[in-house]
Amino acid sequence: MPHSPMPMGAMPPTELHPFERIIVLVSCVLSFLGASLLVFTHALWPELRTRPRQLLLYLSLADLLSAASYFYGVLQDFEASSWDCVLQGALSTFSNTSSFFWTMAIALYLYITIVRGTPTGMGLLCFFHVMSWGVPLGITVAAVALKKIGYDASNVSVGWCWINLEAEDRILWMLLAGKLWELLAYVILPVLYILIKKHISRARAALSEYRPLLARAPAFQPRTSIADKKLILIPLIFIFLRIWSTVRFILTLCNSYAVQNSVLVVLHGIGNTFQGGANCIMFVLCTRVIRTRLLSSLCCGYYRGLNQPSQSLEGGYQPAEPCKNKDVEKTKAKLTST
C-alpha cells in the first residue's frame, strides 16, 4: 500500500526494513523492562527512596510511557495521520519531552544540593513536577488541538508518528515538541555534571591531608572513583543516545537523502527508545546497593548486609569518621544523602 503523498520539495518516505523494525522493537522492550525494574526497586525497598531516586522514579515513568508508545508506532507502520497515529504521536511527544525535563531536573537537583549547598524542600519538587509534566502536557495538547501531530514519513522518526510534515510551521513544532529541549540538554547536562565533578574533586583534595587517617576506610577511594565515572557517563550516554535523532532532524531540514541511511535509522531508533534501559544499567545494575539487593532477592536469599544510609545516584560516598573539616564533612554528607 503506497504512502500518502508528501508536500512538494519534501523528502520521500523512509522505508523501514524488517531488520530495522525488529531492532527498534527489541530496544523498546528492553527500555520498558529497564524502566519497570527501576520502578520495582523503588517500590520494593522504601529505605532506598532518596530524593534523587524519587526523581529517577518519575523519569522512569516517562520512559515507560515513551517505550510503550514507540513500540506501538513501530509495530503499526503508519502510512497516514489516522486517529491512532495521532494518539501514539501525542503520547510519545508528551513522554519524550517529559523525559528530557526529568533528566535535567535530576542534574539540577544534584547541582543545587552538592555544589550550591542550598537546602531543598517540597517547593523545588513541586517546581520540577510543574515543569516536567505541565510543560510537555501543554505543548502536546496544543499540538493535538492545532492538528500538528501526524504522519511524518519516518524521516524524523523510525516508524512512529510525530509532527505532521505537511504542517507549514512544522519546524517550529518540531522544536517545541522535543528538539529545542533536546538541544538545551546537550548544553545543560554536561555543564552541570562538570561543575559537580569539579566540586567533588575539590572536596577530595581537601581530604588529602587526612589520607593516613582514611587508610582504615579502604572502600572510600574505589567508591569515589565509581562516582566520578558515573558523573562523566551520565551526560555522555544521554548525548550518544539522542544525537542520532538530532542528526536526522538536521538532514531532513536540508532535504538530504542521507536521512534514509540504514545505520542512522537504526541508531535513531535505539537512541530514542532505549533511555529506560540505559538508566536501568546505570542506576540499578551498576549501583552496588541496588544490584546486591536485587541479586539477593533473585537468589531467594535473606538480605542482611545493608544497615547503612541510602546511597546516591552516583554509587555513594562512605563518611570518614576521622575527618573533622566542617566544609568537607558538609560536602560528603550531601553526596551521601543524594
Beta strands, then each sheet from edge to edge (+ up, - down):
strand 1: 149-150
strand 2: 162-163
sheet 1: 1+ 2-
end
